[in-house]
Amino acid sequence: MIEKVNPAHPDKIADRIGGALVDLAYSKEEDPKIAVEVLLGHGVANLIIESSVTITQNEVEAIVSRITKRTDLKVSLVMVAQD
């Protein structure tokens, strides 16, 4: 059985956002600790990020906007510092 998911599916978009955030963390620190959860739906991007690197709301919004190609999404961010 083969399963194919459309690249525009919210799960695929959420995976790309998460990957971009991990890439951002690695660009800021050599070996960061980072965990990302992304939930998309109903005009809201909910993100939970636990990281040893500081990632700003503006950086998150820029990534979400670039990947979704939407500027109207509300970005809800929970950032947890990790040592």
ABEGO torsion letter per residue (X at the ends): XBBBBBAABAAAAAAAAAAAAAAAAAAABABBBBBBBBBBEGGBBBBBBBBABBBBAAAAAAAAAAAAGBAABBBBBBBBBBX
